């Protein structure tokens, strides 16, 4: 398996009062090479924690993360640094985390290659031109980031994230604070990168527009995968079918909107009807 997570848990401890807060509560996930995965969740759902663990910026409290068969959460600091440098590209919500304002567009894309020594000087120049062509910004190569629009800055950020030809591109809220039209353009760029370059891309976002970006979109809630959007050929998010995620223990999460419609309180009863599993709500009074 290209990328695999097994029972990944992350707990943060407040140094002042020792209060422990779980950010991830047992994540199981297999990601195939070259796939495009979208994870949608609200603020505090655990989505940013998840890609920080995948990207080697943090380590899980328990569980295992494998990359091409290697257990990355047991890497030494030197190994994890090499893993990030050679295998991971990051696209952050705020452009200033991807770009240096004192450098122009071309210099920003060149910088990661210069720091890694992965390419010779001529190849660095050639790759920079190719990446800027791909994101449609060759004509802006001499401009600084503060001279770009928000959408252009995100596209330069994509080029920077891809500079060292990473195995995985991780995007954390890549369209935050952008208007709807620009958001759709960024989504199209990400889809093209996945299709044309075969890059494995994981996007975490709160924006439901991304549900139409990939065939399978996971929903994360309270540190666990709580649902799956299966889009098929549908385009609009509202037309998607929603599924729930079932882990290897058989634990499932019923989306809140369905719990309200079915008036599910604390308990449910299972039965088989015409070969299908039916869930009947059982309120507390009935259970007692």
N, C-alpha and C positions, 0 to 999 in steps of 0.2 A: 504494500500500500504506500502511496506517495506521501500522504499526511494523515496521521491518525491520532485521535485523542481518546483516552480511556479513563473514564471516571475522574475527570479533572475537577478539582475543587480548589478554590482560592478564597482564603479568609484573611482579612485585614484586621490588625490589632491596633487600637488607639493607644499610643505610647503614654498619654497622660492618665487615662483611667482604665486601661487594659481591656476595654470593651472590644469584643471580637465581632466583626461584621462579615458575614459570608457574601462574596460577590459572585462566585460561581458555585453551584451546588451539585455537581456531578455531570460533566459534559462528556458525551460519547459521540464521536463524529469521525467519518472517513471521507477524505477528499481525494478525488482522482486527479492525476496530473492533467493539466490543460482545462480543468473545469472552471466555471464561473459560478460562484456561490454568493448569495445575498443573505444577510442576517439582519432582520428588522426588529427593533426594540426601542422602547422609550428610554428616557434618561434614567440611569441607575439600574438598568436591566442586566448589565454585565457584559454588554457587547464590546466595549472598549477594553475591558479587562481581558476578554477572550483573545483579541488580536494582539494585545501586548504580550500575552503568554506565547502565542504562535510565533511572534516576531522576535522573541528572545529578550524583550525589555524587562520581563519579570518572570518569576518562576512559580509554578503551582504549589499550593500547600500540600496537596497529595494528588495522586493520579499520574498518568504518563502521557507524554507527547512525543510521537515518533515522526521523524522526517527521513524518508527513504530508508527506513529500517533502523535509524539511529535514535536513541533516547536522548532528546535534546535537553530535557530538564535536569540531566545529570552531567551536562557539559561543564568544564572548568570555565572561568571567566575568559580566558584566552580563546577557548573553543567557541563559546557563545558569541564573542565579538567577531570571530571569523565567519560564523554562521550568518550573523546579521549582514555583514559586509558582502558576502558572496552569494547569498541565497534569498535575501529579503529586500524588497523595495517598499517604502512607506509613502503613502499619500495622506496627509493630514487635513483636518477641517480648515485650519487657519494657514494661509499661504506662507506666513512668516516662519512656520516650522519647517517648510520645505525649501524656502528661498532666502538668500542673503540680499538685503536691500542695497548694499553697497556694490553689488556686482550686477552686470547686465545679464540678459537672458542667456546668451551664449556661454558666458563665464559660469553661470549657475549650473548649467547642464554639464560643463566640462569638469567642474570641481570634484564630484564623486569619483570620476575616473582618474584624476590626478592623485587623489588621496589613496586609491587602492593599487595603483600601478598595474591594473589589470590589462590595460591597452597601451600600446606605444603612441607617441605623439601624433603621428599621421592618422592612426586609427581612431584616436580620440576626436580629432577634428571631423573625420568622416562620419563617425557615429553621432556626433552632436548635430551635424547637418541633417542626417537621416531622421533623428528623433524630432527635431524642430519641424521638418517637413511633415512628419506623420501627424503632429498635433496642430499643423496649420499655422505655425508662427515663425517661419523663417524670416519673414519681413519685419519681425519685431526683435530680431536677435541682438540689436545694439541698445534696446530700451531697458531701463531698470524696472523692477517689479512695481514700484509705485507709479509707473507710467502706463500700467496695464489695467484692463478691466478685471473684475472679479473672475469672470469665466476664463480669460486669458491667463491669469495667474494660476488657476487650477490646472490648466493644460500644460503650462511650463512645469508645474509641480509633478505632473505625470511623466514628463520627459526626464526630470531629475530622478524620479523614483525608478525609472527604467534604465538609467545611464549605465549601470554595471551589469545589465542583463540578468536580473535576479530570477530565481526559479518561481518565486511567489510574490505577487503584488498585493499588499494589504492597504485598503482604503478605509479610513475612519471618517465618516460623515463628509464625503468628498464634495457635497454640494451645499453644505451648511451656509445659510444666509445668502444663497443665490436665488434669483427669480425662477419661476417655473420653466420658462423657455430655455434659459441657460442650463438649468438642471437637466432637461431632456437632451441637450447637446452633449453634456458631460457623460450622461448615460450611454449615448451612442458611441462616444470615443472609447469608453471602457469596453463596450461590446466588440468594437472593431479590434482593439488590442488583443482581446481574448481570441477572437476568430482568426485574425491575420498572423499574430505572433505565437499563438498557442500558449499564452501565459496562463498560469493558474492564478486566479484573482479572487480574493475574498473581500467583499464590501460589507461594512457594518453601518447601519443608518437608522434613523427614526422615520425616514421619508417613505411612505407607501408607494410612491411612484416607482421605486426600485423593484417592486414585486413583479413588474413586467419585464425586467432586464434578463432574468435567467429562468430556465425551465423549473427549477426548484428553489424556493425561497423559504428559509427557516425563520420562525419567529422566536425570539428569546424573551423570557419574562421571569423576573425574580431569580436570575442566575441559572435557569434551565431552559432547554428548548421546549416550547409549549405549543408549537403548531408548525404547519407546513402549507405553503401556498403552491398549488400545482396549476400553472398557468396554461399549459398546452399551447394552443394557438391564440388564446385570448390576449387582448392588449390592455384593456382597462382593469385596474386593480379591483374595482367593484364587481367584475364578472368572474374573478378567480374563485376556485373552490378552496375552501379552507379545511385542512386536515389537522389532527393532533399528533404530537410526537410520542411514540411509545418506546421507552428504553428497554434494555435487555432484561430487566426485572418485571416488565409488564406494567410499569407505572406510566400513567397518562395524565395529561392536563386538558381539561375541557375548557375551551375559550369562554371568557366571562359572558359574552353576548348570548351564547347558547345556554349557559347556566341560568341566565335570567329568563330567557324565553321558555325553557323547560321547567323553571321554578325548582332548580336543584339547590338544596340547602347544604346539608352535611353528608348525606348518604345517598348511594344509588344501588339499585338491585339489577343484577344481570339475568337475562334470559335469552334463549334462542327461539326465534320465530321465523319460519320459512327459510331456514338456513342462514339467517342474519342475526347478529348480536344486537340486542335491544337494551338500552339503559333506561330504567324507570326510576324517577326521583322518589326518595323515601325521606319524609321529614322527621325531625327529632322526636315528635310525639309518637309517630308510628313505630320508630325503632325502640322506644322505651316500652 
